Amino acid sequence: MILKNDIPILEFDTEKTAKLNPANLVDKKFDSQRMIITFFPEAINKLKENGELESYYEVGGENPFTIYRFVKDPDVLIVLGQVGCPSCGGNLDLFYAFGVTKVMFCGGGGVLDRNIKVGQLLLVDGAIRDEGFSYHYVAPSRFIYTDKKVTDKIASYLEKCNVPYLRGLCWTTDALFRETPEKVELRKNEGAKIVEMEQSGCIAVAQFRGFDYGALIYGGDDVASEEWNHRGWNTREGIRFNLIMLCKEIVKEL
């Protein structure tokens, strides 16, 4: 049933079955249920060069990509994420149809507080839904939240391993070049610590399909200061590699 609204994106349809469903595109079920989605291509290349990853499945189509499996942890898959909720969240829905039910996301995002250092980890509690994709999976709301049981389990693991982290909201946007000063301040005042482009969509898919999902995002560029500061955020290879390896251990605990 469609809940009518003057604004199309707010017309949420409660119908669970669509014309095209992920299951229509699935030709097998994976024998691995756990997956890491990352945005660190150089770390994946390093793992491949070290013989720690093997190709597992090729996803075809107009934008083909490879899913890899850890050689020594064959129950853990890893894939390079695609930018934005439609690509990343859409693929996540497809992965669930393949049999993936435990997912850890790791990426980077722009800090909304200049005191958040490059590399500082944010354990995502939820997101401000400033995008369009999630509204097709979960009824309209300003915020969307991760499953507290799953997020608490991740927090317990981080604390057990003495890994410092922040916990809170992120701001998910579709528009990289429309993070205006007033919007940055508004989102910061609403509790968001980092801005990024995938979380509200991925959380919505996990809620809709009913599987375990968690995310760790590290502090990257600075959008809080008067002038944007790159801070060399995407060259921090050690941070990025270690975050993948941390997520590999966490997803095995989910």
N, C-alpha and C positions, 0 to 999 in steps of 0.2 A: 504494500500500500504506500502510495506517495503522499507525503505530508506537504501540501501545497504552500507555496510562498511566492511573493512577488519577485524575489531574487533567485534565479535558477540554482545556484550552488547550495542554497539552503533547502531545496526540495528533496529531502532525504527519502529514499525508498527502502522500506523495511523488507522487501522481497530478498531472499537469500540467493536465489538462483538467477543468473544472468543469461543473456543470449550466448555469450562466449564465456566459458569458465576455464580456470587453469587446468582442470582435469582433462579438458578436450585436447590439450597440447602435450600431455604426459604419456610417454611410451613405456615407462618402467617405474618401479619404486626403488629409491636409493636404499642401500643396505647400511647407510650411515645416517643417523638422525640429527647429529650435531653439526652446526655450521658457524663459521666466523665470516662476517661481512666486513671488509676493510677497504680503506681508500689509500693504501700505501703500496703502490706498484713496485717500488724499489725493494721493499721488504719481501714481497712475494718472489721477485727475481732472485734475491739472495738465498731464500729458502730452496728455490729450484736448483740454483747453482751448487748448493751444498748437498743436494740429493735428499732433502728433507720433505719434498713434495713430489707427488706424481699426478699426472693428468687423470681425472676421474670421469668427467662427462663434458661433452661439448654441447652448448646450447646454441642452436642455429637461429636463423632469421636474418633480418636486415642489420642487426647489431650483434653478431655472434660473440660469445665469450666462453671461457673455460672454467669449470669448477675443478679444483684440485683437492687432493686428500693427503694428509700427513702420513708419511710412510710408517713411522713408529707409533702413531696414534690413528689407526685407520678408521676409527669411528668419528673423527673430526674432519669435516670438509672446510675449505676456505675459498672465497671468491672475491674478486675485486668488485666493489660496489660501483654503481653508476649514479651520477649526480642528480639530485632532485627526487621528490616523492614519487612522481609517476614511474620513473625508471627503477629506482631502488625499491620502492614499496611494491610495484607491480611484479618485479622479480621475486621479492620475498613471498608474495602470494603463490607464485609458480613453484618456488622451492618447497613450500608447505605441501603442495599437491604431489611433489616428488617424494614426500615422506619426512621432510625436515621438521622437527618439533622443538628443538632447543637451539636458540640463536643468540650469539653475542656480536654486537656491532662495535667497531672501533674506528674512530675518525678524529678529525680536528675541526675546530670552529673558532669564529671570531669572539674574543672576550668582550663583555659589556662592562667589565670592571677592570681598570688598568692594573689593579693589584693582583689579578690572576696571572701568574707567571706562565711563560711558554713551557708547555709540557705538563702543567698541573692538570690532574685528572678530574673530570666531572662525571659522577655516576648519575645518570639521567633518571629523575623521578617522574618527569612528564614534560610536556611541551605546550607552548602557546601556538595555536593552530592558525598561522598566518599564511596558509596555502590552500589549495583547492582539492587535492587528492583525497585527503582523509574524510572529507564530507560525503564521500560515496560509500564509506565503510561504517562510519559511526555518526550518529545523529549530531547536528550542530551543537557546539559548545565552545567556549573561549579556550578552555584547557583540556588536555587529554593526559591521562596518567598511566604509567607502567603498572604492572601487577606488583603490588607491594611485597608479596611473598617472594617473588623472584628477585626483586631489587634488594630486599633484606638479605637474601642468601648471598648475593654478590658482595654486599657490604661486609658481611661476616667473613667472607674469604679474604677480602682486602685487608681487613683488620687483623686477621690471623697471620697474614704475611707481612704485616707492618708496612703496607703500601699507603702513603698519604693520598687523600682524595677529598674533593668537595662533593656535596650531594644537593641536587636541586633541579630547577627547570631550565630548559633551553627555549629559544625562540626559533621556530621553523618558518622560513620564508621561501617563497618561490623566486623572489626578485633580488638577486645579488647586488644589483646596482641601484636599489631603492631603499637601502638602509640609511634613511635620512637621520640627521641629528635628533630631531624631535621624536621620531619613532624609536631610536636607540634608547633615549631617555625613558620613554613610556614603557618599553618592554623591560628595561632594567628595574623600573619602579614596580612592575608587576611580578618581579621575582626571577626573571630569566638571567642566567649567568653567562650564557654562550649563545651565539646565533649560528645556525647551520641550516641545512636544506633537506633533511630526510626524516627526522625523528617522529614528528606527529603522524606522518604517513605510515611509517613502519610500526609504530605503536598501535595505530588503528587496525592494520592488517592482523597483527597478533591478537588483538581483542576480538575482531570479527571471526577469525578462524579458530581461536582458542588454543594457542601454543605459547611456550615460554620464550620471552624476549627480554634482553637487557642490553644496555649501551654504555660504553665509556668513551668520552670525547675529551681530547686534550686541548688545553688552551693554545690557540694559535695567534693569528694576527689581532691587532688591537683596533677595535672600532669605537672604543669609548673615549679616547683622547680627542683633542680638538682636530688633529690631522690623523688620517689613517696611517697605521704603522704595520708594515709587513712582518717585522720582527724575525725574518728568516724562518718562519714557522714550518714550512714544508721541506726544509733541509735537515731537520732534526732526525737523522736516520736511526740513531741509537734509541731515542724515545719511541719512535714508530715501530721498530723491530721488537723492542721489549714489550710494547703494548699488545702486539699480536700474540707473543708467547704467553703473556699473562692471560689473555682472553682464551687461549687454548686450554689452559688449566681450569679457568672458571667455567667454561661451557661443559667440561666433563663433570662438574659438580651440580649442574642444573638437572 
